[in-house]
Amino acid sequence: MSILPFATSLMMLLGAPGIGIIIPDISFDLDYKYENKIDYIYAEPRKPSQGDITKLKIKVSFSSNLTRVATLSFGIKTDTYPEERAVMDFLIETKSKTIEYNYTQTHSTVFNERVVFCFSLYSQYGSDRVEFVSLKQDYKQIKVKNPNETFSTIQNVNVYRPSLGVLYESERISVSNAYQDVYLNQDNSISLNPFSFSYSSNSSIVPDFNNVRLYIQTHDDHFSSFGENLFDIYRVIPLTIKTGKLQGAYTFSSPNQMYVNPITLEMSLTQQSGYIKTDRIYFPKSCKEDEVFTLTFQMDDIGANDLDFAYTFKVHTPIKKYGNCNDSMYCLSTEETTPNLNHGVIIRSK
């Protein structure tokens, strides 16, 4: 069938008075801008030794749903080598991607130089680039002496966001609730729960807590089956960190079930005959009255600056109310002379 009669009829119809046709606009917006964008960068401060790791976290995204291939390039510039040297390239084939990369420092001398981290994102649709100076690690050994103390690092954690640019954040640790001198009551025990601390950083990165433990300085081989023996002086109890109710708040807990002999109050990390489960630390009945134990909570390599944390407090065992004049609050004596007591009141018999 020929289309000529149909075409002629259509032309006549369009030319007829009072009759029109709407033709849709199917043109494309040629000015639409496809963007490659670096949305977020987190970079730890550099550590001092060759072979040390600097953790990086980079998030990139694209404004178009079109399938594309892009490359994220990471390089460094130093005082010795001012020209950018490539470290690693990442191939990206999705609309958005978060990359975590551990940069290994190849020369210890770099730590003492000015180092610039360079990030370049590019594809056929455009590019984005971010540079910032990578600062040194601010390692600290935090030894807390009193509750409610706060410790801060220098502002050396790099955080980049397009709306704010490159920021340098600090890390802060504070003790919010802690024991000082503990005087035990007659049950001879303490709980781990009251001790709490907080960690904060504007980078929104959850810190690592490594080698978390409790040291108990013992006397006369107390706690003989409880924890690892260290130098015949300390018993080492492994602990874990629990997230508190408030953001950035943490508490200590035992990763393993603890057991106690209800008669002797001896403790163990393994099940033994006659022992029962407990979540408290008991001090054996074989301890002397008013004996003093030194306990230390300790953690290593916290956060980006690998902070070491230690908090020490003392525990005093109970004093007997009545008994021997050398270790009781009250004692009986038939002697005319007053015994030389460190504490207590003599009740004389007639």
JOZIJO-V536912 format. One record per helix or strand. SS is the DSSP state (helix for helix, strand for strand). FROM is the first residue (numbers start at 1). LEN is the number of residues. If there is no record, write none. Layout:
SS:FROM:LEN
SS:FROM:LEN
This chain:
helix:4:12
strand:36:8
strand:46:1
strand:53:10
strand:70:9
strand:85:8
strand:96:9
helix:108:5
strand:115:9
strand:126:9
strand:136:1
strand:141:4
strand:150:3
strand:157:5
strand:165:5
strand:172:6
strand:181:3
strand:189:3
strand:196:5
strand:210:8
strand:228:3
strand:234:10
strand:249:6
strand:258:4
strand:267:2
strand:275:4
strand:280:3
strand:292:11
strand:307:10
strand:320:3
strand:328:6
strand:345:4
